[in-house]
Amino acid sequence: MIAVVLSARIKKTAEKLPPDVREKVGKTIAAVAVAFSEPHKHGGLGLRKLARRSYEARAHLQWRVVFIHEGKSLVAYDIMDHDDVATWLRGQRK
């Protein structure tokens, strides 16, 4: 299991979400922590690599949790919709 650190940004975003979505996000983060180092276990999570150190996992129909892999831990960076993730990625590549 990999350690997952919650960023200040994800905490702020989560405060604005409905309780049911927050619960799904929490479950997704916990599941990613358990399955991250074992690729055959995270098939149902919708976990996919975005760039060199960044990943996303589906938390809800609309919402994705973006993770940044830093050494021996994952930073749960933010909760975004698909379009926001694409925009964020373009900004990261510059």
Gaussian input, Z-matrix of N, CA and C with variables (Angstrom, degrees):
# hf/3-21g

backbone

0 1
 N
 C     1     B1
 C     2     B2     1     A1
 N     3     B3     2     A2     1     D1
 C     4     B4     3     A3     2     D2
 C     5     B5     4     A4     3     D3
 N     6     B6     5     A5     4     D4
 C     7     B7     6     A6     5     D5
 C     8     B8     7     A7     6     D6
 N     9     B9     8     A8     7     D7
 C    10    B10     9     A9     8     D8
 C    11    B11    10    A10     9     D9
 N    12    B12    11    A11    10    D10
 C    13    B13    12    A12    11    D11
 C    14    B14    13    A13    12    D12
 N    15    B15    14    A14    13    D13
 C    16    B16    15    A15    14    D14
 C    17    B17    16    A16    15    D15
 N    18    B18    17    A17    16    D16
 C    19    B19    18    A18    17    D17
 C    20    B20    19    A19    18    D18
 N    21    B21    20    A20    19    D19
 C    22    B22    21    A21    20    D20
 C    23    B23    22    A22    21    D21
 N    24    B24    23    A23    22    D22
 C    25    B25    24    A24    23    D23
 C    26    B26    25    A25    24    D24
 N    27    B27    26    A26    25    D25
 C    28    B28    27    A27    26    D26
 C    29    B29    28    A28    27    D27
 N    30    B30    29    A29    28    D28
 C    31    B31    30    A30    29    D29
 C    32    B32    31    A31    30    D30
 N    33    B33    32    A32    31    D31
 C    34    B34    33    A33    32    D32
 C    35    B35    34    A34    33    D33
 N    36    B36    35    A35    34    D34
 C    37    B37    36    A36    35    D35
 C    38    B38    37    A37    36    D36
 N    39    B39    38    A38    37    D37
 C    40    B40    39    A39    38    D38
 C    41    B41    40    A40    39    D39
 N    42    B42    41    A41    40    D40
 C    43    B43    42    A42    41    D41
 C    44    B44    43    A43    42    D42
 N    45    B45    44    A44    43    D43
 C    46    B46    45    A45    44    D44
 C    47    B47    46    A46    45    D45
 N    48    B48    47    A47    46    D46
 C    49    B49    48    A48    47    D47
 C    50    B50    49    A49    48    D48
 N    51    B51    50    A50    49    D49
 C    52    B52    51    A51    50    D50
 C    53    B53    52    A52    51    D51
 N    54    B54    53    A53    52    D52
 C    55    B55    54    A54    53    D53
 C    56    B56    55    A55    54    D54
 N    57    B57    56    A56    55    D55
 C    58    B58    57    A57    56    D56
 C    59    B59    58    A58    57    D57
 N    60    B60    59    A59    58    D58
 C    61    B61    60    A60    59    D59
 C    62    B62    61    A61    60    D60
 N    63    B63    62    A62    61    D61
 C    64    B64    63    A63    62    D62
 C    65    B65    64    A64    63    D63
 N    66    B66    65    A65    64    D64
 C    67    B67    66    A66    65    D65
 C    68    B68    67    A67    66    D66
 N    69    B69    68    A68    67    D67
 C    70    B70    69    A69    68    D68
 C    71    B71    70    A70    69    D69
 N    72    B72    71    A71    70    D70
 C    73    B73    72    A72    71    D71
 C    74    B74    73    A73    72    D72
 N    75    B75    74    A74    73    D73
 C    76    B76    75    A75    74    D74
 C    77    B77    76    A76    75    D75
 N    78    B78    77    A77    76    D76
 C    79    B79    78    A78    77    D77
 C    80    B80    79    A79    78    D78
 N    81    B81    80    A80    79    D79
 C    82    B82    81    A81    80    D80
 C    83    B83    82    A82    81    D81
 N    84    B84    83    A83    82    D82
 C    85    B85    84    A84    83    D83
 C    86    B86    85    A85    84    D84
 N    87    B87    86    A86    85    D85
 C    88    B88    87    A87    86    D86
 C    89    B89    88    A88    87    D87
 N    90    B90    89    A89    88    D88
 C    91    B91    90    A90    89    D89
 C    92    B92    91    A91    90    D90
 N    93    B93    92    A92    91    D91
 C    94    B94    93    A93    92    D92
 C    95    B95    94    A94    93    D93
 N    96    B96    95    A95    94    D94
 C    97    B97    96    A96    95    D95
 C    98    B98    97    A97    96    D96
 N    99    B99    98    A98    97    D97
 C   100   B100    99    A99    98    D98
 C   101   B101   100   A100    99    D99
 N   102   B102   101   A101   100   D100
 C   103   B103   102   A102   101   D101
 C   104   B104   103   A103   102   D102
 N   105   B105   104   A104   103   D103
 C   106   B106   105   A105   104   D104
 C   107   B107   106   A106   105   D105
 N   108   B108   107   A107   106   D106
 C   109   B109   108   A108   107   D107
 C   110   B110   109   A109   108   D108
 N   111   B111   110   A110   109   D109
 C   112   B112   111   A111   110   D110
 C   113   B113   112   A112   111   D111
 N   114   B114   113   A113   112   D112
 C   115   B115   114   A114   113   D113
 C   116   B116   115   A115   114   D114
 N   117   B117   116   A116   115   D115
 C   118   B118   117   A117   116   D116
 C   119   B119   118   A118   117   D117
 N   120   B120   119   A119   118   D118
 C   121   B121   120   A120   119   D119
 C   122   B122   121   A121   120   D120
 N   123   B123   122   A122   121   D121
 C   124   B124   123   A123   122   D122
 C   125   B125   124   A124   123   D123
 N   126   B126   125   A125   124   D124
 C   127   B127   126   A126   125   D125
 C   128   B128   127   A127   126   D126
 N   129   B129   128   A128   127   D127
 C   130   B130   129   A129   128   D128
 C   131   B131   130   A130   129   D129
 N   132   B132   131   A131   130   D130
 C   133   B133   132   A132   131   D131
 C   134   B134   133   A133   132   D132
 N   135   B135   134   A134   133   D133
 C   136   B136   135   A135   134   D134
 C   137   B137   136   A136   135   D135
 N   138   B138   137   A137   136   D136
 C   139   B139   138   A138   137   D137
 C   140   B140   139   A139   138   D138
 N   141   B141   140   A140   139   D139
 C   142   B142   141   A141   140   D140
 C   143   B143   142   A142   141   D141
 N   144   B144   143   A143   142   D142
 C   145   B145   144   A144   143   D143
 C   146   B146   145   A145   144   D144
 N   147   B147   146   A146   145   D145
 C   148   B148   147   A147   146   D146
 C   149   B149   148   A148   147   D147
 N   150   B150   149   A149   148   D148
 C   151   B151   150   A150   149   D149
 C   152   B152   151   A151   150   D150
 N   153   B153   152   A152   151   D151
 C   154   B154   153   A153   152   D152
 C   155   B155   154   A154   153   D153
 N   156   B156   155   A155   154   D154
 C   157   B157   156   A156   155   D155
 C   158   B158   157   A157   156   D156
 N   159   B159   158   A158   157   D157
 C   160   B160   159   A159   158   D158
 C   161   B161   160   A160   159   D159
 N   162   B162   161   A161   160   D160
 C   163   B163   162   A162   161   D161
 C   164   B164   163   A163   162   D162
 N   165   B165   164   A164   163   D163
 C   166   B166   165   A165   164   D164
 C   167   B167   166   A166   165   D165
 N   168   B168   167   A167   166   D166
 C   169   B169   168   A168   167   D167
 C   170   B170   169   A169   168   D168
 N   171   B171   170   A170   169   D169
 C   172   B172   171   A171   170   D170
 C   173   B173   172   A172   171   D171
 N   174   B174   173   A173   172   D172
 C   175   B175   174   A174   173   D173
 C   176   B176   175   A175   174   D174
 N   177   B177   176   A176   175   D175
 C   178   B178   177   A177   176   D176
 C   179   B179   178   A178   177   D177
 N   180   B180   179   A179   178   D178
 C   181   B181   180   A180   179   D179
 C   182   B182   181   A181   180   D180
 N   183   B183   182   A182   181   D181
 C   184   B184   183   A183   182   D182
 C   185   B185   184   A184   183   D183
 N   186   B186   185   A185   184   D184
 C   187   B187   186   A186   185   D185
 C   188   B188   187   A187   186   D186
 N   189   B189   188   A188   187   D187
 C   190   B190   189   A189   188   D188
 C   191   B191   190   A190   189   D189
 N   192   B192   191   A191   190   D190
 C   193   B193   192   A192   191   D191
 C   194   B194   193   A193   192   D192
 N   195   B195   194   A194   193   D193
 C   196   B196   195   A195   194   D194
 C   197   B197   196   A196   195   D195
 N   198   B198   197   A197   196   D196
 C   199   B199   198   A198   197   D197
 C   200   B200   199   A199   198   D198
 N   201   B201   200   A200   199   D199
 C   202   B202   201   A201   200   D200
 C   203   B203   202   A202   201   D201
 N   204   B204   203   A203   202   D202
 C   205   B205   204   A204   203   D203
 C   206   B206   205   A205   204   D204
 N   207   B207   206   A206   205   D205
 C   208   B208   207   A207   206   D206
 C   209   B209   208   A208   207   D207
 N   210   B210   209   A209   208   D208
 C   211   B211   210   A210   209   D209
 C   212   B212   211   A211   210   D210
 N   213   B213   212   A212   211   D211
 C   214   B214   213   A213   212   D212
 C   215   B215   214   A214   213   D213
 N   216   B216   215   A215   214   D214
 C   217   B217   216   A216   215   D215
 C   218   B218   217   A217   216   D216
 N   219   B219   218   A218   217   D217
 C   220   B220   219   A219   218   D218
 C   221   B221   220   A220   219   D219
 N   222   B222   221   A221   220   D220
 C   223   B223   222   A222   221   D221
 C   224   B224   223   A223   222   D222
 N   225   B225   224   A224   223   D223
 C   226   B226   225   A225   224   D224
 C   227   B227   226   A226   225   D225
 N   228   B228   227   A227   226   D226
 C   229   B229   228   A228   227   D227
 C   230   B230   229   A229   228   D228
 N   231   B231   230   A230   229   D229
 C   232   B232   231   A231   230   D230
 C   233   B233   232   A232   231   D231
 N   234   B234   233   A233   232   D232
 C   235   B235   234   A234   233   D233
 C   236   B236   235   A235   234   D234
 N   237   B237   236   A236   235   D235
 C   238   B238   237   A237   236   D236
 C   239   B239   238   A238   237   D237
 N   240   B240   239   A239   238   D238
 C   241   B241   240   A240   239   D239
 C   242   B242   241   A241   240   D240
 N   243   B243   242   A242   241   D241
 C   244   B244   243   A243   242   D242
 C   245   B245   244   A244   243   D243
 N   246   B246   245   A245   244   D244
 C   247   B247   246   A246   245   D245
 C   248   B248   247   A247   246   D246
 N   249   B249   248   A248   247   D247
 C   250   B250   249   A249   248   D248
 C   251   B251   250   A250   249   D249
 N   252   B252   251   A251   250   D250
 C   253   B253   252   A252   251   D251
 C   254   B254   253   A253   252   D252
 N   255   B255   254   A254   253   D253
 C   256   B256   255   A255   254   D254
 C   257   B257   256   A256   255   D255
 N   258   B258   257   A257   256   D256
 C   259   B259   258   A258   257   D257
 C   260   B260   259   A259   258   D258
 N   261   B261   260   A260   259   D259
 C   262   B262   261   A261   260   D260
 C   263   B263   262   A262   261   D261
 N   264   B264   263   A263   262   D262
 C   265   B265   264   A264   263   D263
 C   266   B266   265   A265   264   D264
 N   267   B267   266   A266   265   D265
 C   268   B268   267   A267   266   D266
 C   269   B269   268   A268   267   D267
 N   270   B270   269   A269   268   D268
 C   271   B271   270   A270   269   D269
 C   272   B272   271   A271   270   D270
 N   273   B273   272   A272   271   D271
 C   274   B274   273   A273   272   D272
 C   275   B275   274   A274   273   D273
 N   276   B276   275   A275   274   D274
 C   277   B277   276   A276   275   D275
 C   278   B278   277   A277   276   D276
 N   279   B279   278   A278   277   D277
 C   280   B280   279   A279   278   D278
 C   281   B281   280   A280   279   D279

   B1=1.4499
   B2=1.5246
   B3=1.3129
   B4=1.4569
   B5=1.5366
   B6=1.3163
   B7=1.4703
   B8=1.5269
   B9=1.3169
   B10=1.4654
   B11=1.5254
   B12=1.3293
   B13=1.4557
   B14=1.5245
   B15=1.3134
   B16=1.4720
   B17=1.5143
   B18=1.3188
   B19=1.4634
   B20=1.5302
   B21=1.3144
   B22=1.4695
   B23=1.5269
   B24=1.3216
   B25=1.4609
   B26=1.5311
   B27=1.3374
   B28=1.4635
   B29=1.5255
   B30=1.3253
   B31=1.4746
   B32=1.5306
   B33=1.3230
   B34=1.4713
   B35=1.5298
   B36=1.3246
   B37=1.4713
   B38=1.5234
   B39=1.3282
   B40=1.4712
   B41=1.5251
   B42=1.3159
   B43=1.4739
   B44=1.5241
   B45=1.3264
   B46=1.4646
   B47=1.5311
   B48=1.3226
   B49=1.4638
   B50=1.5228
   B51=1.3294
   B52=1.4670
   B53=1.5365
   B54=1.3272
   B55=1.4683
   B56=1.5301
   B57=1.3318
   B58=1.4680
   B59=1.5209
   B60=1.3319
   B61=1.4650
   B62=1.5298
   B63=1.3369
   B64=1.4727
   B65=1.5275
   B66=1.3244
   B67=1.4597
   B68=1.5305
   B69=1.3253
   B70=1.4692
   B71=1.5289
   B72=1.3343
   B73=1.4664
   B74=1.5306
   B75=1.3220
   B76=1.4669
   B77=1.5119
   B78=1.3230
   B79=1.4672
   B80=1.5271
   B81=1.3224
   B82=1.4691
   B83=1.5226
   B84=1.3222
   B85=1.4642
   B86=1.5263
   B87=1.3217
   B88=1.4663
   B89=1.5276
   B90=1.3231
   B91=1.4660
   B92=1.5222
   B93=1.3211
   B94=1.4707
   B95=1.5228
   B96=1.3178
   B97=1.4691
   B98=1.5257
   B99=1.3156
   B100=1.4657
   B101=1.5300
   B102=1.3107
   B103=1.4680
   B104=1.5243
   B105=1.3120
   B106=1.4701
   B107=1.5243
   B108=1.2989
   B109=1.4660
   B110=1.5233
   B111=1.3259
   B112=1.4564
   B113=1.5302
   B114=1.3414
   B115=1.4680
   B116=1.5248
   B117=1.3279
   B118=1.4655
   B119=1.5281
   B120=1.3252
   B121=1.4684
   B122=1.5213
   B123=1.3299
   B124=1.4632
   B125=1.5185
   B126=1.3012
   B127=1.4557
   B128=1.5214
   B129=1.3058
   B130=1.4572
   B131=1.5181
   B132=1.3198
   B133=1.4656
   B134=1.5240
   B135=1.3044
   B136=1.4599
   B137=1.5181
   B138=1.3278
   B139=1.4653
   B140=1.5166
   B141=1.3161
   B142=1.4652
   B143=1.5140
   B144=1.3147
   B145=1.4543
   B146=1.5232
   B147=1.3291
   B148=1.4604
   B149=1.5241
   B150=1.3148
   B151=1.4625
   B152=1.5265
   B153=1.3097
   B154=1.4567
   B155=1.5285
   B156=1.3124
   B157=1.4680
   B158=1.5209
   B159=1.3065
   B160=1.4664
   B161=1.5312
   B162=1.3335
   B163=1.4583
   B164=1.5174
   B165=1.3226
   B166=1.4572
   B167=1.5189
   B168=1.3305
   B169=1.4568
   B170=1.5191
   B171=1.3120
   B172=1.4651
   B173=1.5240
   B174=1.3309
   B175=1.4605
   B176=1.5227
   B177=1.3073
   B178=1.4632
   B179=1.5238
   B180=1.2883
   B181=1.4668
   B182=1.5267
   B183=1.2992
   B184=1.4589
   B185=1.5287
   B186=1.3174
   B187=1.4591
   B188=1.5167
   B189=1.3410
   B190=1.4598
   B191=1.5246
   B192=1.3210
   B193=1.4546
   B194=1.5232
   B195=1.3242
   B196=1.4583
   B197=1.5239
   B198=1.3271
   B199=1.4549
   B200=1.5152
   B201=1.3254
   B202=1.4584
   B203=1.5220
   B204=1.3264
   B205=1.4598
   B206=1.5211
   B207=1.3198
   B208=1.4688
   B209=1.5182
   B210=1.3187
   B211=1.4583
   B212=1.5104
   B213=1.3331
   B214=1.4586
   B215=1.5212
   B216=1.3182
   B217=1.4696
   B218=1.5262
   B219=1.3170
   B220=1.4586
   B221=1.5153
   B222=1.3044
   B223=1.4590
   B224=1.5215
   B225=1.3197
   B226=1.4606
   B227=1.5196
   B228=1.3280
   B229=1.4570
   B230=1.5232
   B231=1.3425
   B232=1.4574
   B233=1.5259
   B234=1.3217
   B235=1.4561
   B236=1.5219
   B237=1.3245
   B238=1.4605
   B239=1.5167
   B240=1.3366
   B241=1.4566
   B242=1.5308
   B243=1.3207
   B244=1.4676
   B245=1.5260
   B246=1.3266
   B247=1.4672
   B248=1.5216
   B249=1.3308
   B250=1.4686
   B251=1.5282
   B252=1.3226
   B253=1.4622
   B254=1.5352
   B255=1.3288
   B256=1.4706
   B257=1.5237
   B258=1.3134
   B259=1.4667
   B260=1.5314
   B261=1.3131
   B262=1.4653
   B263=1.5279
   B264=1.3365
   B265=1.4620
   B266=1.5303
   B267=1.3273
   B268=1.4680
   B269=1.5221
   B270=1.3001
   B271=1.4565
   B272=1.5196
   B273=1.3251
   B274=1.4583
   B275=1.5237
   B276=1.3022
   B277=1.4709
   B278=1.5189
   B279=1.3097
   B280=1.4697
   B281=1.4996
   A1=108.55
   A2=116.21
   A3=121.90
   A4=109.23
   A5=115.82
   A6=120.00
   A7=109.04
   A8=115.99
   A9=121.35
   A10=108.34
   A11=115.28
   A12=122.59
   A13=107.71
   A14=117.19
   A15=121.04
   A16=109.71
   A17=116.23
   A18=120.22
   A19=110.17
   A20=115.82
   A21=120.29
   A22=109.82
   A23=115.69
   A24=120.88
   A25=111.89
   A26=116.95
   A27=119.38
   A28=110.51
   A29=116.58
   A30=119.48
   A31=110.67
   A32=115.94
   A33=120.88
   A34=110.78
   A35=116.23
   A36=120.30
   A37=110.54
   A38=117.04
   A39=121.52
   A40=111.84
   A41=117.21
   A42=121.00
   A43=111.92
   A44=117.15
   A45=122.34
   A46=112.91
   A47=117.27
   A48=121.32
   A49=111.32
   A50=116.79
   A51=120.03
   A52=110.30
   A53=117.82
   A54=121.07
   A55=114.43
   A56=118.35
   A57=119.40
   A58=111.84
   A59=117.48
   A60=120.62
   A61=109.66
   A62=117.00
   A63=120.85
   A64=110.60
   A65=115.95
   A66=120.30
   A67=110.59
   A68=117.06
   A69=120.92
   A70=111.05
   A71=116.50
   A72=120.63
   A73=109.32
   A74=117.00
   A75=120.65
   A76=112.45
   A77=116.66
   A78=121.08
   A79=110.66
   A80=116.66
   A81=120.39
   A82=110.76
   A83=116.60
   A84=120.23
   A85=110.33
   A86=117.68
   A87=121.32
   A88=111.14
   A89=117.38
   A90=121.21
   A91=111.46
   A92=117.19
   A93=120.75
   A94=109.78
   A95=117.64
   A96=121.04
   A97=111.02
   A98=116.40
   A99=121.29
   A100=111.26
   A101=117.61
   A102=121.13
   A103=115.16
   A104=119.43
   A105=120.84
   A106=113.33
   A107=118.00
   A108=119.92
   A109=113.45
   A110=117.36
   A111=121.33
   A112=109.65
   A113=117.38
   A114=121.80
   A115=115.30
   A116=118.64
   A117=119.53
   A118=112.19
   A119=118.22
   A120=121.30
   A121=113.50
   A122=117.93
   A123=117.24
   A124=114.18
   A125=118.07
   A126=121.76
   A127=113.49
   A128=117.77
   A129=121.86
   A130=114.51
   A131=117.15
   A132=120.91
   A133=112.95
   A134=116.38
   A135=118.76
   A136=110.38
   A137=116.94
   A138=121.70
   A139=108.57
   A140=114.88
   A141=117.84
   A142=110.38
   A143=114.75
   A144=121.49
   A145=108.58
   A146=116.54
   A147=121.47
   A148=111.21
   A149=115.58
   A150=122.07
   A151=106.68
   A152=116.39
   A153=120.79
   A154=113.54
   A155=118.33
   A156=121.80
   A157=113.45
   A158=118.45
   A159=119.73
   A160=111.53
   A161=113.68
   A162=122.83
   A163=108.79
   A164=115.38
   A165=119.99
   A166=108.50
   A167=114.45
   A168=121.01
   A169=107.68
   A170=115.79
   A171=121.58
   A172=109.07
   A173=116.73
   A174=120.47
   A175=111.35
   A176=116.08
   A177=122.43
   A178=104.62
   A179=118.69
   A180=119.89
   A181=112.08
   A182=116.21
   A183=121.62
   A184=112.88
   A185=118.36
   A186=121.80
   A187=114.03
   A188=114.56
   A189=123.47
   A190=108.15
   A191=116.78
   A192=121.51
   A193=106.11
   A194=116.34
   A195=121.57
   A196=108.19
   A197=115.67
   A198=123.33
   A199=109.81
   A200=116.36
   A201=121.78
   A202=106.87
   A203=115.85
   A204=121.63
   A205=108.54
   A206=115.33
   A207=120.99
   A208=109.34
   A209=115.97
   A210=120.76
   A211=112.33
   A212=115.42
   A213=120.59
   A214=112.60
   A215=117.02
   A216=119.31
   A217=110.94
   A218=113.97
   A219=122.24
   A220=107.07
   A221=116.39
   A222=120.78
   A223=106.85
   A224=116.57
   A225=120.39
   A226=104.65
   A227=115.86
   A228=122.24
   A229=113.50
   A230=117.49
   A231=119.90
   A232=110.61
   A233=114.78
   A234=123.44
   A235=106.25
   A236=116.60
   A237=121.07
   A238=110.19
   A239=115.51
   A240=117.84
   A241=107.68
   A242=116.51
   A243=121.01
   A244=112.27
   A245=117.50
   A246=120.87
   A247=111.93
   A248=116.75
   A249=120.33
   A250=111.17
   A251=116.92
   A252=120.75
   A253=109.30
   A254=117.32
   A255=120.96
   A256=110.87
   A257=117.14
   A258=121.29
   A259=110.15
   A260=117.15
   A261=121.99
   A262=110.30
   A263=116.47
   A264=120.61
   A265=111.66
   A266=116.00
   A267=118.86
   A268=110.18
   A269=118.30
   A270=122.51
   A271=112.47
   A272=117.63
   A273=122.25
   A274=112.07
   A275=117.14
   A276=121.71
   A277=112.73
   A278=117.09
   A279=119.27
   A280=111.56
   D1=136.72
   D2=179.40
   D3=-97.90
   D4=145.76
   D5=178.22
   D6=-74.59
   D7=137.03
   D8=177.56
   D9=-116.81
   D10=126.90
   D11=179.03
   D12=-106.86
   D13=132.53
   D14=177.38
   D15=-89.15
   D16=126.11
   D17=177.45
   D18=-76.65
   D19=160.21
   D20=175.66
   D21=-61.73
   D22=-33.65
   D23=-178.78
   D24=-63.92
   D25=-44.78
   D26=-178.71
   D27=-67.75
   D28=-35.49
   D29=178.29
   D30=-63.21
   D31=-41.46
   D32=179.75
   D33=-66.09
   D34=-43.33
   D35=178.95
   D36=-64.05
   D37=-42.91
   D38=-177.50
   D39=-61.72
   D40=-33.46
   D41=179.37
   D42=-59.85
   D43=-28.16
   D44=-176.00
   D45=-87.51
   D46=-9.60
   D47=-176.29
   D48=-89.20
   D49=154.10
   D50=175.29
   D51=-62.61
   D52=152.15
   D53=-177.85
   D54=-55.02
   D55=-38.39
   D56=-179.24
   D57=-66.00
   D58=-36.20
   D59=178.33
   D60=-71.30
   D61=-41.00
   D62=177.13
   D63=-57.62
   D64=-41.01
   D65=179.50
   D66=-63.55
   D67=-43.58
   D68=178.78
   D69=-64.59
   D70=-38.20
   D71=178.00
   D72=-63.12
   D73=-45.11
   D74=178.37
   D75=-59.61
   D76=-42.78
   D77=178.76
   D78=-65.79
   D79=-37.87
   D80=178.84
   D81=-65.23
   D82=-44.68
   D83=179.38
   D84=-61.45
   D85=-43.77
   D86=178.69
   D87=-62.92
   D88=-42.15
   D89=180.00
   D90=-66.03
   D91=-39.06
   D92=178.21
   D93=-65.08
   D94=-39.94
   D95=179.07
   D96=-58.35
   D97=-40.47
   D98=-178.81
   D99=-74.26
   D100=-41.02
   D101=-169.86
   D102=-98.45
   D103=-5.27
   D104=-171.22
   D105=-56.44
   D106=-44.61
   D107=-176.64
   D108=-85.13
   D109=1.15
   D110=179.73
   D111=-125.45
   D112=87.61
   D113=-172.93
   D114=-53.11
   D115=-33.54
   D116=-178.75
   D117=-68.89
   D118=-15.25
   D119=-179.15
   D120=-90.69
   D121=-18.89
   D122=-173.63
   D123=-101.86
   D124=19.89
   D125=178.65
   D126=-58.48
   D127=-43.09
   D128=-177.81
   D129=-80.00
   D130=-7.77
   D131=-179.08
   D132=-80.06
   D133=-18.30
   D134=-173.92
   D135=71.51
   D136=26.77
   D137=179.38
   D138=-78.78
   D139=127.66
   D140=177.74
   D141=-145.26
   D142=150.39
   D143=-179.92
   D144=-77.95
   D145=132.79
   D146=179.40
   D147=-98.17
   D148=-44.72
   D149=-178.27
   D150=-150.02
   D151=-165.96
   D152=-174.21
   D153=-52.01
   D154=-46.86
   D155=-176.39
   D156=-121.70
   D157=6.08
   D158=-175.19
   D159=-116.00
   D160=146.87
   D161=-177.48
   D162=-137.81
   D163=160.64
   D164=171.36
   D165=-133.43
   D166=151.53
   D167=175.40
   D168=-134.40
   D169=137.83
   D170=178.69
   D171=-72.05
   D172=126.27
   D173=178.68
   D174=-109.09
   D175=-24.05
   D176=-174.71
   D177=-160.23
   D178=170.16
   D179=-179.95
   D180=-51.51
   D181=-44.76
   D182=-175.23
   D183=-93.77
   D184=-30.09
   D185=-166.89
   D186=-100.83
   D187=142.44
   D188=175.75
   D189=-123.13
   D190=143.61
   D191=172.46
   D192=-100.17
   D193=126.17
   D194=179.54
   D195=-98.53
   D196=129.96
   D197=179.70
   D198=-116.78
   D199=147.48
   D200=172.94
   D201=-121.45
   D202=124.42
   D203=-178.73
   D204=-83.55
   D205=117.03
   D206=180.00
   D207=-126.53
   D208=98.95
   D209=179.17
   D210=64.18
   D211=-118.57
   D212=-177.02
   D213=-96.23
   D214=13.65
   D215=179.90
   D216=-139.43
   D217=164.74
   D218=174.47
   D219=-112.65
   D220=136.19
   D221=173.29
   D222=-100.17
   D223=119.16
   D224=172.54
   D225=-77.12
   D226=100.91
   D227=-168.40
   D228=-79.86
   D229=-52.23
   D230=-176.42
   D231=-162.11
   D232=168.78
   D233=175.06
   D234=-113.98
   D235=122.77
   D236=-174.63
   D237=-139.09
   D238=161.19
   D239=169.96
   D240=-87.64
   D241=174.39
   D242=-174.68
   D243=-56.91
   D244=-44.20
   D245=-178.72
   D246=-65.79
   D247=-39.22
   D248=177.84
   D249=-64.35
   D250=-37.82
   D251=177.95
   D252=-62.57
   D253=-44.95
   D254=179.83
   D255=-61.87
   D256=-42.72
   D257=178.89
   D258=-64.58
   D259=-44.69
   D260=179.60
   D261=-60.62
   D262=-42.43
   D263=-179.81
   D264=-62.22
   D265=-42.92
   D266=178.80
   D267=-60.14
   D268=-38.51
   D269=178.30
   D270=-67.61
   D271=-31.87
   D272=-179.37
   D273=-73.05
   D274=-26.69
   D275=-175.26
   D276=-83.64
   D277=-7.16
   D278=-178.75
   D279=-82.04

